[in-house]
Amino acid sequence: MGLNTFNKDLKFVKSNWTGNKLNSKGLYTNLYGDDIKNFGDVWRWMRGAKPLANLKKNQQSPLHWETIEAINDKSQHAIIPIGHASFIIDTNSLRLLIDPVVAPNRFMKRYTKVPFHIPELTNVDYLLLSHNHRDHIDKSSVIQICKHNPNAIILTGLEIGRILKGWGIKNQIQEAGWYQQFKTADNLAIDYLPSQHWSRRWLNDTNIQLWGSFMIQDKLTNTTIYFAGDSGYGQHFSDIGNDYSIDIAMIGIGAYEPRWFMSSAHTGPSDALKAFQDLKAKHWMPMHYGTFDLSDEPIYYPEKILREQHPEALEQIKWMDIGKRIHLQ
């Protein structure tokens, strides 16, 4: 039996769209072409020159950190960065939690503290999981969060539910294809949209689960937030910018060196700025840096480069201060 190309229980939000395309091997594929790296490429990267290596000695995160005040107050219309690509979004007294990686992990050193203890977070309404990579869907984090939030509804991409069910997750799960809208509260709309990426958790499961981004629309306040997930730069950004009026876009700027290896899957500072411009958003929040060391550049480097090389972009940026409410109105 092949992979699902859409969820028959969810509506499409783009005219003439009939579902995700599969490649000749029956696997999920990007809108505008794939560049899947093989193990030879990984070996070349690992053995290649590391011109930024000296800058990584004693590296420290540039991100400001504070404990979340009144963590269970979700009445404020705000984004609360947790680090990397993890966020709380409170909108219309509903709480969304995106890609939480908050449990201790011996394989990924965290350079910033988590701004809360997991048992404190007990009022999540929707848990959004963009794709299956381990810096976005962390087994221990998801299990603990679902334990303390059994009524949270999980919103994710096609075929990802099988991972969660395999972990014993009992929460309701909705899987969407691109350009499908999840079933949520009446005053909230969440669409699952394309990104330029890929998926894999093991050696033999490449692209059998979908990856994507989220558009979050609060109908009462008329606020629209775009979470780009993991993505290389591509035409999908301008496609999305033509379909939505975006107030703030959350776009990755880290895990981008070396470019020959990373560019098809992760935007760096310059590509992220181009993506923001293509999206035609009012503001943007750089993310996916400063928390985990995942590539050749130091964890502080993406923000440094963005500030130094693109000063014209700074006025429209809302920086990712961990644990601090960044109010949307």
C-alpha positions as CSV (number, residue, x, y, z in Angstrom):
1,M,0.0,0.0,0.0
2,G,1.4,3.4,-1.0
3,L,1.8,6.6,0.9
4,N,-1.2,8.9,1.4
5,T,-1.1,12.0,-0.8
6,F,-3.8,13.8,1.2
7,N,-6.1,13.4,4.1
8,K,-9.7,12.9,2.8
9,D,-11.1,14.3,6.1
10,L,-9.4,17.7,5.6
11,K,-10.2,20.4,3.1
12,F,-7.8,21.8,0.5
13,V,-7.0,25.5,0.7
14,K,-5.5,25.9,-2.8
15,S,-7.6,25.7,-5.9
16,N,-6.7,22.9,-8.4
17,W,-4.5,21.2,-5.8
18,T,-5.3,17.5,-5.5
19,G,-2.6,16.3,-3.1
20,N,1.1,15.7,-2.7
21,K,3.0,14.2,-5.6
22,L,5.1,11.1,-5.2
23,N,8.3,10.4,-7.1
24,S,9.1,7.3,-9.2
25,K,9.9,5.4,-6.1
26,G,6.6,6.2,-4.5
27,L,8.2,8.6,-2.0
28,Y,7.3,12.2,-1.0
29,T,9.1,14.9,-3.1
30,N,9.6,18.6,-3.1
31,L,7.6,21.0,-5.3
32,Y,10.6,22.2,-7.2
33,G,13.1,19.3,-7.2
34,D,15.0,17.2,-4.7
35,D,18.7,17.3,-3.6
36,I,18.9,14.4,-1.2
37,K,22.4,13.9,0.1
38,N,23.8,10.4,0.2
39,F,26.3,8.9,2.7
40,G,29.1,9.7,0.3
41,D,28.1,13.4,0.6
42,V,28.0,13.0,4.4
43,W,31.5,11.5,4.4
44,R,32.8,14.3,2.2
45,W,31.3,16.9,4.6
46,M,32.7,15.2,7.7
47,R,36.2,14.8,6.2
48,G,36.2,18.2,4.5
49,A,37.8,21.5,5.5
50,K,36.3,23.3,8.5
51,P,37.3,27.0,8.1
52,L,35.1,28.1,11.0
53,A,36.3,25.4,13.4
54,N,38.4,27.8,15.5
55,L,35.5,30.1,16.1
56,K,33.5,27.2,17.7
57,K,36.0,26.9,20.6
58,N,34.2,28.0,23.8
59,Q,31.2,29.2,21.7
60,Q,28.2,30.6,23.6
61,S,24.7,31.3,22.5
62,P,23.8,34.9,21.7
63,L,20.2,34.3,22.8
64,H,18.8,36.1,25.8
65,W,17.2,33.7,28.3
66,E,14.6,34.0,31.0
67,T,12.1,31.8,32.8
68,I,8.6,32.1,31.4
69,E,6.5,34.2,33.8
70,A,3.0,32.8,34.6
71,I,3.6,29.9,32.3
72,N,-0.1,28.8,32.3
73,D,-1.4,32.2,31.4
74,K,-2.4,31.9,27.8
75,S,-4.6,34.9,27.6
76,Q,-1.9,37.1,26.1
77,H,-1.6,37.3,22.4
78,A,2.1,36.4,22.1
79,I,4.9,34.2,20.8
80,I,7.2,32.6,23.4
81,P,10.5,31.3,21.9
82,I,11.8,28.1,23.6
83,G,14.9,27.8,21.6
84,H,16.0,26.4,18.1
85,A,12.6,25.9,16.3
86,S,10.5,25.4,19.4
87,F,7.8,27.9,20.2
88,I,4.7,28.5,22.3
89,I,2.0,30.6,20.5
90,D,-0.9,32.0,22.6
91,T,-3.7,33.3,20.5
92,N,-7.3,33.9,21.4
93,S,-6.8,32.0,24.7
94,L,-5.6,28.9,22.7
95,R,-2.1,27.6,23.2
96,L,-0.1,26.1,20.3
97,L,3.2,24.3,21.0
98,I,5.5,23.9,17.9
99,D,8.3,21.4,17.5
100,P,9.2,21.1,21.2
101,V,12.7,19.7,21.9
102,V,12.8,20.4,25.6
103,A,13.9,17.1,27.3
104,P,17.5,16.3,28.2
105,N,19.2,14.7,25.2
106,R,22.7,13.1,25.4
107,F,23.1,13.3,21.6
108,M,22.5,17.1,21.3
109,K,24.1,19.5,23.7
110,R,21.8,22.4,24.5
111,Y,23.5,25.8,24.8
112,T,20.5,27.5,26.3
113,K,18.3,26.5,29.2
114,V,14.7,25.4,28.6
115,P,12.6,28.2,30.1
116,F,10.2,25.9,32.0
117,H,9.9,22.5,33.5
118,I,7.8,20.1,31.4
119,P,5.3,19.3,34.2
120,E,4.5,23.0,34.5
121,L,3.1,23.1,30.9
122,T,-0.3,21.7,31.3
123,N,-2.7,23.7,29.0
124,V,-1.5,23.0,25.4
125,D,-4.4,22.9,23.0
126,Y,-2.5,22.0,19.8
127,L,0.9,20.4,19.4
128,L,2.3,21.2,15.9
129,L,5.0,18.9,14.6
130,S,6.5,20.0,11.3
131,H,8.6,17.0,10.2
132,N,10.3,14.0,11.6
133,H,13.9,15.1,12.1
134,R,15.1,14.6,15.7
135,D,15.7,18.3,16.3
136,H,12.0,18.9,15.7
137,I,10.3,15.7,16.9
138,D,12.1,14.5,20.0
139,K,10.7,11.3,21.5
140,S,11.2,12.1,25.1
141,S,9.9,15.6,24.8
142,V,6.7,14.5,22.9
143,I,6.0,11.7,25.3
144,Q,6.3,13.9,28.4
145,I,4.3,16.8,26.9
146,C,1.5,14.4,25.9
147,K,1.5,12.9,29.3
148,H,0.8,16.3,30.9
149,N,-1.5,17.4,28.0
150,P,-3.6,14.4,27.2
151,N,-6.3,16.5,25.5
152,A,-3.8,18.3,23.2
153,I,-4.5,17.6,19.5
154,I,-1.5,16.8,17.5
155,L,-1.3,18.5,14.0
156,T,1.4,17.1,11.7
157,G,2.3,15.9,8.2
158,L,1.2,12.7,6.4
159,E,2.4,9.4,7.8
160,I,4.0,10.9,10.9
161,G,1.3,9.6,13.2
162,R,2.8,6.1,12.9
163,I,5.9,7.3,14.8
164,L,3.8,8.8,17.5
165,K,1.5,5.8,17.9
166,G,4.6,3.6,18.1
167,W,5.7,5.6,21.1
168,G,2.3,4.9,22.8
169,I,0.9,8.4,22.2
170,K,-2.9,8.4,22.8
171,N,-3.6,12.0,21.9
172,Q,-5.8,12.7,18.9
173,I,-3.6,13.1,15.7
174,Q,-4.5,14.9,12.5
175,E,-2.2,14.4,9.5
176,A,-2.3,16.8,6.6
177,G,-0.9,17.0,3.1
178,W,0.3,20.3,1.8
179,Y,-2.3,22.9,1.2
180,Q,-4.7,21.2,3.6
181,Q,-6.4,22.9,6.6
182,F,-6.6,21.1,10.0
183,K,-9.8,20.9,12.0
184,T,-9.4,23.4,14.8
185,A,-11.4,25.8,16.9
186,D,-13.8,28.1,14.9
187,N,-11.7,31.2,15.3
188,L,-8.4,29.6,14.4
189,A,-7.2,28.3,11.0
190,I,-4.0,26.3,10.6
191,D,-2.8,25.2,7.1
192,Y,-0.1,22.8,6.4
193,L,2.1,24.1,3.6
194,P,5.2,23.1,1.6
195,S,8.8,23.5,2.6
196,Q,12.0,22.6,0.7
197,H,13.3,19.7,2.8
198,W,13.3,16.0,3.3
199,S,12.6,13.4,6.0
200,R,14.5,10.6,7.7
201,R,14.9,9.2,11.2
202,W,16.7,5.9,10.4
203,L,18.8,4.6,7.5
204,N,16.0,3.1,5.5
205,D,13.1,5.6,5.9
206,T,14.0,8.5,3.7
207,N,11.0,10.6,2.6
208,I,8.3,8.1,3.7
209,Q,6.9,10.8,6.0
210,L,6.0,14.3,4.9
211,W,7.7,17.6,5.9
212,G,6.2,21.0,5.8
213,S,5.4,24.4,7.3
214,F,2.4,26.0,9.1
215,M,0.3,29.0,8.5
216,I,-1.6,30.1,11.7
217,Q,-4.4,32.5,11.4
218,D,-6.3,34.0,14.3
219,K,-9.6,35.1,12.8
220,L,-10.6,37.3,15.8
221,T,-7.5,39.5,15.8
222,N,-6.8,39.0,12.1
223,T,-3.3,38.0,12.8
224,T,-1.3,35.6,10.6
225,I,1.9,33.8,11.7
226,Y,4.0,31.7,9.3
227,F,6.3,29.0,10.7
228,A,8.6,27.9,7.9
229,G,9.8,24.7,9.5
230,D,13.1,23.5,8.0
231,S,13.6,24.6,4.5
232,G,16.1,25.6,1.9
233,Y,15.4,28.6,-0.2
234,G,12.9,28.0,-3.0
235,Q,10.0,29.3,-5.1
236,H,7.5,28.0,-2.5
237,F,8.2,31.1,-0.4
238,S,6.9,33.4,-3.2
239,D,4.0,31.0,-3.8
240,I,3.0,31.2,-0.2
241,G,3.5,35.0,-0.1
242,N,1.1,35.4,-2.9
243,D,-1.6,33.4,-1.1
244,Y,-1.4,34.9,2.3
245,S,-1.0,38.2,4.1
246,I,1.5,37.4,6.8
247,D,2.2,39.5,9.9
248,I,5.2,37.6,11.1
249,A,7.3,34.8,9.5
250,M,9.5,32.5,11.6
251,I,12.4,31.5,9.3
252,G,15.5,29.5,10.0
253,I,19.0,31.1,9.7
254,G,21.2,28.4,11.2
255,A,22.7,25.0,10.4
256,Y,23.7,26.3,7.0
257,E,27.4,25.6,6.6
258,P,28.8,24.2,4.4
259,R,26.5,25.7,1.8
260,W,27.1,22.9,-0.8
261,F,25.7,20.4,1.7
262,M,23.1,22.5,3.6
263,S,21.6,25.0,1.2
264,S,18.9,22.7,-0.2
265,A,17.6,22.0,3.2
266,H,18.4,25.0,5.4
267,T,18.3,28.7,4.7
268,G,21.3,30.7,6.0
269,P,21.0,34.4,6.9
270,S,21.0,35.8,3.3
271,D,18.6,33.2,2.0
272,A,16.3,33.7,5.0
273,L,16.2,37.4,4.2
274,K,15.2,36.6,0.6
275,A,12.6,34.2,1.8
276,F,11.2,36.9,4.1
277,Q,11.0,39.3,1.2
278,D,9.3,36.7,-1.0
279,L,6.8,36.0,1.7
280,K,6.0,39.8,1.9
281,A,5.6,39.5,5.6
282,K,5.5,42.6,7.9
283,H,8.0,41.2,10.3
284,W,10.1,38.1,10.8
285,M,11.7,36.1,13.6
286,P,15.0,34.4,12.8
287,M,15.1,30.9,14.3
288,H,16.9,27.5,14.2
289,Y,20.2,28.8,15.7
290,G,21.8,29.5,19.0
291,T,20.6,26.4,20.8
292,F,22.1,23.2,19.2
293,D,25.4,22.8,17.3
294,L,24.3,21.0,14.1
295,S,26.7,22.2,11.4
296,D,30.0,23.9,10.7
297,E,29.2,27.5,11.7
298,P,29.3,28.5,15.4
299,I,25.9,28.8,17.1
300,Y,26.2,32.6,17.4
301,Y,27.4,33.0,13.8
302,P,24.0,33.3,11.9
303,E,22.9,36.2,14.0
304,K,26.3,37.9,13.7
305,I,26.3,37.6,9.9
306,L,22.7,38.8,9.7
307,R,23.4,41.9,11.8
308,E,26.7,42.7,10.0
309,Q,25.8,42.0,6.4
310,H,22.2,43.0,6.3
311,P,21.7,46.0,8.6
312,E,18.8,47.1,6.4
313,A,16.8,44.1,7.6
314,L,17.1,44.7,11.3
315,E,14.1,47.0,11.7
316,Q,11.7,44.3,10.6
317,I,13.2,41.6,12.9
318,K,11.7,40.4,16.2
319,W,14.6,38.6,17.8
320,M,14.1,35.2,19.5
321,D,14.5,36.0,23.3
322,I,14.0,32.6,25.0
323,G,11.2,32.6,27.5
324,K,10.1,36.1,26.8
325,R,6.6,36.9,25.5
326,I,6.8,38.7,22.2
327,H,3.4,40.3,21.9
328,L,1.7,40.4,18.6
329,Q,-0.6,43.3,19.3
